[in-house]
Amino acid sequence: MSLRPTLDFLLHDWLGVENLNQRERFADHSAETFAAVLDTCECIARDKYAPFNRLVDTQEPHFDGEKVVLPQATHDAHKAYAESGMLSAAQDHDIGGMQLPYTVEAAANAFFAMASVSIGSGMLTTGNANLLMKHGSEAQKQVFALNEFSGRWSGTMCLSEPQAGSSLSDVLTRAVPDGEAFEADALGPRYRLKGNKMWISAGEHELTENIVHLVLAKIPDANGQLVPGTRGISLFIVPKKMVDAQGQLTGVRNDVALAGLNHKCGWRGTTNTLLNFGEGRYPIDGQAGAVGYLVGQAGKGLQCMFHMMNEARIGVGMAATMLGMAGYHASLDYARNRPQGRAVGPAGKDPAAPQVRIIEHADVKRMLLAQKAYAEGALALELYCARLVDEHHTGASEAADEARLLLEVLTPIAKSWPSEWCLEANSLAIQVLGGYGYTRDFPVEQYWRDNRLNMIHEGTHGIQGMDLLGRKVLMENGKGLLLLAGRIQATVERATQNPELAVHAHALGEALAQVGAATEAAWATGVPAEALANAVPYMQAFGHTVLAWIWLDVALVAHGGADTAARTGRLTAMRYFFHYELPKIGAWLAVVSSRDATCADMPEEAF
Ligand SMILES: Cc1cc2nc3c(=O)[nH]c(=O)nc-3n(C[C@H](O)[C@H](O)[C@H](O)COP(=O)(O)OP(=O)(O)OC[C@H]3O[C@@H](n4cnc5c(N)ncnc54)[C@H](O)[C@@H]3O)c2cc1C
């Protein structure tokens, strides 16, 4: 079973992505060039990623005393990815990019996430370089971003510290000006950084010639104190190896030291590191302190980082989605081949009858259909959000602004919904395989372990819930929520005209009204602690309503298509979602609307 027909249906039949080439930025593209990019990525993912997914899980990165050692397969996969040009896919032609729409880029990257999310492709490097293209100086773009886009160097995002994860305002890494002439460096105002960064993905390896760390740190005030809160946070480029203004390595190692590798539950193909900045292991000019170049304005570091968050979070959602999809395909394949049990006939079971394959049991079909509804629904959502990114970047001004606002509201869902429900899909995949699913002889347990990360990084589930209910649905006087409601309502109206879909249109309309009422009820007292105590159930209900909308919208297109097995599959997955999933929102919204304080009021000693 292949992912490609589903991607093609969503990209072309549903989103009409080929129309994007009517825009000036994408004028050189056509349905053929989009297909060629997908072909290339599908091929590299099949040859260089998929065969090694288990290997990178079992041969974890290790430190040999000098360097971090990764399997050769990881080096080969990274090289093939960089050579494909995908690191700079979205960039301008004149810097070697393809000017590819983000929608197509995201779809093409889906192949790698499905084949081996653990090896990783270019999400961090591209995110890092994109940030520099937006906020860096000309020299920073030329030296750091372009070398990342070419694959010569790779990038990291160093936000978290041992004591500052969700709460970045508590970052303790300090940056002080490096001498009197610190502002005169060609690569940007030069600082010395000291501090520890925890959980840094791809923080140390030999895959590339250099590593460009983007580090959040605070510049102390005149009294040497760190400014409390996020206002004091600045952003710095800290290369692992020092470079000159032409981008050549100087031969000097920067004062960034690997303090240790973290040993993870999953996603083991990518190193995860504790990095010590400025501890003096590699002094520069006789002094301890990692050299870092300020990006943008001092004190605006978090804003620069947040600029990249939408795409990073769509990337996380896509990774979760594709793990869900991988588990779905693996368990479907297994269920088609595993004989077990007998059909229940009118007179019960006949022990003399031959065994049936488990795909013939209604409960196994339920588990497969749930996975299909979660993973394919999530894929549609991610591509829809990616299409909004393109609209935001290249649409006419009003449409671009609408896309920006819609993305604000939808991004917490794009990140969190697949993280929760495609993880559930992976759990169901294990269940379909029974005892074999729980062994390491089959891939599904690894998919679950790899996917378990996604509710944790890029803002935990709890933080995403608070972002949605505490900020996104309220921002600009609720305009984003209204816009989203308008789009959902438009789908409801179209589906109401279709006798087969009208019943679902009605259910979606009701769900939308319930979410709206719950949003108001949560904030009825205006007390944030009361409203936000049930932010996660709110996000679950919101997410399920969004997914019901996405499925109904997809069904409208599928319904008009030829009578194929794929059409039946899509329409049945949509029905599954409306019959088995959407009704769950009632329970979630009940505690939100009543501002239920059962959890918030539980005394600590009573646990
Ligand atoms: C494999 C992996 C890779 C990572 N890669 C990177 C990376 O490349 N760069 C980077 O900077 N970081 C990275 N991280 C760090 C990740 O972003 C953090 O783990 C995450 O932000 C959570 O921080 P924490 O682990 O300190 O948990 P905490 O913030 O301590 O949270 C623990 C629990 O408490 C809850 N909680 C915390 N605060 C609140 C609150 N105010 N209200 C309600 N609930 C709350 C959380 O939701 C969570 O459930 C990575 C983490 C992992 C595991």
The ligand as an SDF file (V2000), in Angstrom:
LIG
                    3D

 53 58  0  0  0  0  0  0  0  0999 V2000
   13.5350   14.1150   22.4410 C   0  0  0  0  0  0  0  0  0  0  0  0
   13.4420   15.5850   22.7680 C   0  0  0  0  0  0  0  0  0  0  0  0
   13.9430   16.5040   21.8610 C   0  0  0  0  0  0  0  0  0  0  0  0
   13.9260   17.8570   22.1930 C   0  0  0  0  0  0  0  0  0  0  0  0
   14.5540   18.7480   21.3510 N   0  0  0  0  0  0  0  0  0  0  0  0
   14.6960   20.0330   21.7630 C   0  0  0  0  0  0  0  0  0  0  0  0
   15.4870   20.9490   21.0020 C   0  0  0  0  0  0  0  0  0  0  0  0
   16.0200   20.6110   19.9360 O   0  0  0  0  0  0  0  0  0  0  0  0
   15.6440   22.2090   21.4640 N   0  0  0  0  0  0  0  0  0  0  0  0
   15.0780   22.6130   22.6270 C   0  0  0  0  0  0  0  0  0  0  0  0
   15.2750   23.7600   22.9990 O   0  0  0  0  0  0  0  0  0  0  0  0
   14.3390   21.7780   23.3750 N   0  0  0  0  0  0  0  0  0  0  0  0
   14.1320   20.5030   22.9690 C   0  0  0  0  0  0  0  0  0  0  0  0
   13.3840   19.6340   23.7140 N   0  0  0  0  0  0  0  0  0  0  0  0
   12.8340   20.1040   24.9690 C   0  0  0  0  0  0  0  0  0  0  0  0
   11.3200   20.2220   24.9620 C   0  0  0  0  0  0  0  0  0  0  0  0
   10.9300   21.3090   24.2050 O   0  0  0  0  0  0  0  0  0  0  0  0
   10.8950   20.2980   26.4410 C   0  0  0  0  0  0  0  0  0  0  0  0
   11.0530   19.0010   26.9880 O   0  0  0  0  0  0  0  0  0  0  0  0
    9.4790   20.7990   26.6070 C   0  0  0  0  0  0  0  0  0  0  0  0
    9.4130   22.1590   26.2890 O   0  0  0  0  0  0  0  0  0  0  0  0
    8.9530   20.5830   28.0150 C   0  0  0  0  0  0  0  0  0  0  0  0
    9.8370   21.0800   28.9630 O   0  0  0  0  0  0  0  0  0  0  0  0
   10.2750   20.1770   30.2140 P   0  0  0  0  0  0  0  0  0  0  0  0
   10.7790   18.8900   29.6870 O   0  0  0  0  0  0  0  0  0  0  0  0
   11.1810   20.9730   31.0760 O   0  0  0  0  0  0  0  0  0  0  0  0
    8.9370   19.8650   30.9620 O   0  0  0  0  0  0  0  0  0  0  0  0
    8.1880   20.8390   31.9890 P   0  0  0  0  0  0  0  0  0  0  0  0
    8.0930   22.2100   31.4370 O   0  0  0  0  0  0  0  0  0  0  0  0
    8.7770   20.6660   33.3430 O   0  0  0  0  0  0  0  0  0  0  0  0
    6.7300   20.2100   31.9770 O   0  0  0  0  0  0  0  0  0  0  0  0
    6.4040   18.9970   32.6550 C   0  0  0  0  0  0  0  0  0  0  0  0
    4.8930   18.8360   32.6610 C   0  0  0  0  0  0  0  0  0  0  0  0
    4.3040   19.9320   33.3680 O   0  0  0  0  0  0  0  0  0  0  0  0
    3.3690   20.6140   32.5450 C   0  0  0  0  0  0  0  0  0  0  0  0
    3.4670   22.0520   32.7810 N   0  0  0  0  0  0  0  0  0  0  0  0
    4.5660   22.8110   32.8360 C   0  0  0  0  0  0  0  0  0  0  0  0
    4.2520   24.0870   33.0560 N   0  0  0  0  0  0  0  0  0  0  0  0
    2.9160   24.1560   33.1300 C   0  0  0  0  0  0  0  0  0  0  0  0
    1.9730   25.2150   33.3350 C   0  0  0  0  0  0  0  0  0  0  0  0
    2.3640   26.4740   33.4700 N   0  0  0  0  0  0  0  0  0  0  0  0
    0.6540   24.8940   33.3630 N   0  0  0  0  0  0  0  0  0  0  0  0
    0.2360   23.6220   33.1750 C   0  0  0  0  0  0  0  0  0  0  0  0
    1.0840   22.5870   32.9940 N   0  0  0  0  0  0  0  0  0  0  0  0
    2.3980   22.8520   32.9530 C   0  0  0  0  0  0  0  0  0  0  0  0
    3.7580   20.2810   31.1050 C   0  0  0  0  0  0  0  0  0  0  0  0
    2.6510   20.3890   30.2220 O   0  0  0  0  0  0  0  0  0  0  0  0
    4.2910   18.8660   31.2570 C   0  0  0  0  0  0  0  0  0  0  0  0
    3.2300   17.9490   31.1680 O   0  0  0  0  0  0  0  0  0  0  0  0
   13.3490   18.2820   23.3930 C   0  0  0  0  0  0  0  0  0  0  0  0
   12.7850   17.3450   24.2660 C   0  0  0  0  0  0  0  0  0  0  0  0
   12.8340   16.0130   23.9660 C   0  0  0  0  0  0  0  0  0  0  0  0
   12.2700   15.0210   24.9420 C   0  0  0  0  0  0  0  0  0  0  0  0
  1  2  1  0
  2  3  1  0
  2 52  2  0
  3  4  2  0
  4  5  1  0
  4 50  1  0
  5  6  2  0
  6  7  1  0
  6 13  1  0
  7  8  2  0
  7  9  1  0
  9 10  1  0
 10 11  2  0
 10 12  1  0
 12 13  2  0
 13 14  1  0
 14 15  1  0
 14 50  1  0
 15 16  1  0
 16 17  1  0
 16 18  1  0
 18 19  1  0
 18 20  1  0
 20 21  1  0
 20 22  1  0
 22 23  1  0
 23 24  1  0
 24 25  2  0
 24 26  1  0
 24 27  1  0
 27 28  1  0
 28 29  2  0
 28 30  1  0
 28 31  1  0
 31 32  1  0
 32 33  1  0
 33 34  1  0
 33 48  1  0
 34 35  1  0
 35 36  1  0
 35 46  1  0
 36 37  1  0
 36 45  1  0
 37 38  2  0
 38 39  1  0
 39 40  1  0
 39 45  2  0
 40 41  1  0
 40 42  2  0
 42 43  1  0
 43 44  2  0
 44 45  1  0
 46 47  1  0
 46 48  1  0
 48 49  1  0
 50 51  2  0
 51 52  1  0
 52 53  1  0
M  END
$$$$
